[in-house]
Amino acid sequence: MEKKYDIKKELDELIKIRTEFYDFLDENIPKDKIGATYDFSSNPTLDAKSVYNHFHKLDYQARKLRGFLVKAYDLKAQ
């Protein structure tokens, strides 16, 4: 049961970080006319360090979760 709780906790954290990343993009990149996709036609400039920081958190959490899943399900890590 503890493994399930740990995996759920890490998945929740991954979703939280992913939401923060998309919030950052939403704040910094305009949407198309119908608001469905990002409009890069105006060539928005993003702070590279901020983008990296968001991506790094997302990537780190995904790799951390991968470790929990490999261990919980006795998978072979590649």
The 8 nearest C-alpha neighbors of each residue, nearest first, counted from 0:
[[1, 3, 2, 4, 5, 6, 71, 7],
 [0, 2, 4, 3, 5, 6, 7, 71],
 [3, 1, 5, 4, 0, 6, 71, 67],
 [4, 2, 6, 0, 1, 5, 7, 71],
 [3, 5, 1, 7, 2, 6, 8, 0],
 [6, 4, 2, 8, 3, 7, 1, 9],
 [5, 7, 9, 3, 8, 4, 10, 2],
 [8, 6, 10, 4, 5, 9, 3, 11],
 [7, 9, 5, 11, 6, 10, 4, 12],
 [8, 10, 12, 6, 11, 7, 64, 13],
 [11, 9, 13, 7, 12, 8, 6, 14],
 [10, 12, 14, 8, 9, 13, 7, 15],
 [11, 13, 9, 15, 10, 14, 16, 8],
 [14, 12, 10, 16, 15, 11, 60, 17],
 [13, 15, 17, 11, 12, 16, 18, 10],
 [14, 16, 12, 18, 13, 17, 11, 19],
 [15, 17, 19, 13, 18, 14, 57, 12],
 [18, 16, 14, 20, 19, 15, 13, 57],
 [17, 19, 15, 21, 20, 16, 22, 14],
 [20, 18, 22, 16, 17, 21, 23, 15],
 [21, 19, 17, 23, 18, 22, 53, 16],
 [20, 22, 24, 18, 23, 19, 25, 17],
 [23, 21, 19, 25, 20, 24, 18, 26],
 [22, 24, 20, 26, 21, 25, 19, 27],
 [23, 25, 21, 27, 26, 22, 28, 20],
 [26, 24, 22, 23, 27, 28, 21, 29],
 [27, 25, 23, 24, 28, 22, 29, 21],
 [26, 28, 24, 25, 23, 29, 45, 43],
 [29, 27, 25, 24, 26, 43, 37, 30],
 [28, 30, 38, 37, 27, 31, 25, 39],
 [31, 29, 37, 34, 38, 36, 28, 32],
 [30, 32, 38, 34, 33, 36, 37, 35],
 [33, 31, 34, 30, 35, 38, 36, 29],
 [32, 34, 35, 31, 30, 36, 37, 38],
 [35, 33, 30, 31, 32, 36, 37, 29],
 [34, 36, 33, 31, 30, 37, 32, 38],
 [37, 35, 30, 31, 34, 38, 33, 29],
 [36, 38, 30, 31, 29, 39, 28, 35],
 [39, 37, 31, 30, 40, 29, 36, 28],
 [38, 40, 42, 41, 37, 43, 28, 29],
 [41, 39, 42, 38, 43, 37, 31, 29],
 [40, 42, 39, 43, 38, 29, 28, 44],
 [43, 41, 39, 40, 44, 38, 28, 45],
 [44, 42, 41, 28, 39, 45, 27, 40],
 [43, 45, 42, 46, 27, 28, 47, 41],
 [46, 44, 47, 43, 27, 50, 49, 28],
 [45, 47, 49, 48, 50, 44, 51, 27],
 [48, 46, 50, 49, 45, 51, 52, 44],
 [47, 49, 51, 50, 46, 52, 45, 53],
 [50, 48, 52, 51, 46, 47, 53, 45],
 [51, 49, 47, 53, 48, 52, 54, 46],
 [50, 52, 54, 48, 49, 53, 55, 47],
 [53, 51, 49, 55, 50, 54, 48, 56],
 [52, 54, 50, 56, 51, 55, 20, 49],
 [53, 55, 51, 57, 56, 52, 58, 50],
 [54, 56, 58, 52, 57, 53, 51, 59],
 [57, 55, 59, 53, 54, 58, 60, 52],
 [56, 58, 54, 60, 55, 59, 16, 61],
 [57, 59, 55, 61, 60, 56, 54, 62],
 [60, 58, 56, 62, 61, 57, 55, 63],
 [59, 61, 63, 57, 62, 58, 13, 64],
 [62, 60, 58, 64, 63, 59, 65, 57],
 [63, 61, 65, 59, 64, 60, 58, 66],
 [64, 62, 60, 66, 65, 61, 59, 67],
 [65, 63, 67, 61, 66, 62, 9, 60],
 [64, 66, 62, 68, 63, 67, 69, 61],
 [65, 67, 69, 63, 64, 68, 70, 62],
 [66, 68, 64, 70, 65, 69, 71, 6],
 [69, 67, 71, 65, 70, 66, 72, 64],
 [70, 68, 74, 66, 73, 72, 67, 71],
 [69, 71, 73, 67, 68, 72, 66, 74],
 [72, 70, 68, 69, 73, 67, 2, 74],
 [71, 73, 74, 69, 70, 68, 67, 75],
 [74, 72, 70, 69, 71, 75, 68, 76],
 [75, 73, 69, 72, 76, 70, 68, 71],
 [74, 76, 77, 69, 73, 70, 72, 68],
 [77, 75, 74, 69, 66, 65, 73, 70],
 [76, 75, 74, 69, 65, 66, 62, 73]]
